[in-house]
Amino acid sequence: MEHRALSRLAVPAAALLALTTACTAGTVQGRPGASGLRDPYFPKAGNGGYQVEHYGLDLDYDPADGELNATAVITARAEQGLSSFNLDLSGLNVESVTVQGKGARYNRTGRELTVRPAEDLKKGAVFRTEIEYRGKPKPITDADGSKEGWITTGGGAVGVGEPIGSMAWFPGNHHPSDKATYDITLTVPKGYEAVSNGELGSRTDTAGVPSRTESGGGQTEFVWHSPEPMASYLATAAIGKFKVTTGRTPSGVALYEAVAPGEAAASAPALARLPEIVEWGTGRFGPYPFGTAGAIVLPADTLTYALETQTKPVFSGAPDEKLVLHETAHQWFGDSVSPKSWKDMWLNEGFATYAEWLWSEDHGGTTAQQYFDAFLAGDTAVDKDAASDWDAFPPASPPGPKDISEAPVYYRGAMVLQRIRQEVGDEKFFALLRGWAADHRHGNASTADFTAYAERKTGHDLKKVWDVWLYGKDRPK
């Protein structure tokens, strides 16, 4: 309620004092949190009224029957008084819900789990919600026809989330604007590896429950910890009989690679460049934003794409060097600096594509300017994608949800960056890239944030670049 509106009412002084006291004490009756954040492309994704601070996920999965038994403990802060709040969850059966240790009422409508605490939550309160759930998680079909969510691999499974697939395997506030820290415990039959984001805290063999293992031979519990904030679409859980290798980059970043045995030989050349890629990115973009780096390589044809899952990108089949570079560049641009909404995807993909061009330039190959010129000319001899419809729409305004991963977001997005470089020169441009990554580290940013930052950081008026390249509907010249 606005104070301006109150001032127009003839409120008795005693009543006004009582109202003020009640507001100060935080006893105003709560109201339901919104069931979506009105994202331009996914309006029902995420939820209003709270921000998650931490996810504690305990996942017990057996590839033999595809059954997931799980508990999610979500620690959040109320941004308003809450009589109820929503979590995004697709499929799966909810067994129980507690809030602050007390049983809570709940109901399901589509992909919305509405929770009603026994007592209203005060604005500013930090509260803990525990959900026990189970079932056979399923894939979600994205607007462009691709599959995400929980994908079986024949010998295991993987959870991937862009843009809304994470709701297929854990309840949460599934919008990139709500980042949180994570602890993910994965319990699988002995003989399997279970990989997630961040650092492996422990690996423990336990006596298995015979009905929940393939042979009654026990289980292994893997505990993963992600201390840096993460958008939920970047969370992953990969289960399989992977070949695992560990190491460190020259500057000390821990490496963890889990590779499907059938992809190990073909993956080796590209993954061998990972330490160098991390070091190169540190030189170009500033300190690597996480404590660990790595890769998860699934059997070929598991997915139709690679994904920059935080600290350990997921690849479907053996990646080449260019793809490893692209997904690792996302650790700065997309993972550490995450979009405020799905309309801002060019800040992920345009930057990672431009990183490919810079890597080539810095290693004696095609320069960023030559890539830029090739796309303008449609020269497929330089880049086979130069003949794509990179100019079909402005990168900051994809027409709809199915377009957020299309060519203009990647290539025209990268060309926007090269146009800035042309305008401001190398010294200011590379200071801009490093400053953007540093000043928005582990946060969220929008296109408007970037355009304002770029002009402030470089001291240049870049309106023509934005009007023609970023927002213009016509083919740039």
HELIX and SHEET records of a PDB file:
HELIX    1   1 HIS A    3  SER A    7  1                                   5    
HELIX    2   2 ALA A   13  ALA A   25  1                                  13    
HELIX    3   3 GLY A  165  ALA A  168  5                                   4    
HELIX    4   4 PRO A  210  ARG A  212  5                                   3    
HELIX    5   5 SER A  232  LEU A  234  5                                   3    
HELIX    6   6 PRO A  261  GLU A  263  5                                   3    
HELIX    7   7 ALA A  264  LEU A  271  1                                   8    
HELIX    8   8 LEU A  274  PHE A  285  1                                  12    
HELIX    9   9 GLU A  321  ALA A  329  1                                   9    
HELIX   10  10 TRP A  342  ASP A  344  5                                   3    
HELIX   11  11 TRP A  346  ASP A  362  1                                  17    
HELIX   12  12 ALA A  368  ALA A  377  1                                  10    
HELIX   13  13 LYS A  384  ALA A  387  5                                   4    
HELIX   14  14 PRO A  401  ASP A  403  5                                   3    
HELIX   15  15 ALA A  407  ALA A  407  1                                   1    
HELIX   16  16 PRO A  408  ARG A  412  3                                   5    
HELIX   17  17 GLY A  413  VAL A  424  1                                  12    
HELIX   18  18 ASP A  426  ASP A  439  1                                  14    
HELIX   19  19 THR A  447  THR A  458  1                                  12    
HELIX   20  20 LYS A  463  VAL A  465  1                                   3    
HELIX   21  21 TRP A  466  LEU A  470  3                                   5    
SHEET    1   A 4 ARG A  31  PRO A  32  0                                        
SHEET    2   A 4 LEU A  82  ASP A  88  1                                        
SHEET    3   A 4 GLU A 112  ARG A 116 -1                                        
SHEET    4   A 4 ARG A 105  THR A 109 -1                                        
SHEET    1   B 8 LYS A 102  GLY A 103  0                                        
SHEET    2   B 8 ASN A  93  VAL A  99 -1                                        
SHEET    3   B 8 VAL A 126  GLY A 135 -1                                        
SHEET    4   B 8 GLU A  67  ALA A  78 -1                                        
SHEET    5   B 8 TYR A  50  ASP A  62 -1                                        
SHEET    6   B 8 ALA A 180  PRO A 189  1                                        
SHEET    7   B 8 GLN A 219  MET A 230 -1                                        
SHEET    8   B 8 GLU A 199  THR A 206 -1                                        
SHEET    1   C 5 PRO A 139  THR A 141  0                                        
SHEET    2   C 5 LYS A 147  THR A 152 -1                                        
SHEET    3   C 5 ALA A 157  VAL A 160 -1                                        
SHEET    4   C 5 ALA A 237  GLY A 240 -1                                        
SHEET    5   C 5 GLU A 193  SER A 196 -1                                        
SHEET    1   D 4 LYS A 243  ARG A 248  0                                        
SHEET    2   D 4 ALA A 254  VAL A 259 -1                                        
SHEET    3   D 4 THR A 292  LEU A 298  1                                        
SHEET    4   D 4 VAL A 314  SER A 316  1                                        
SHEET    1   E 2 VAL A 337  PRO A 339  0                                        
SHEET    2   E 2 GLY A 443  ALA A 445  1                                        
END                                                                             
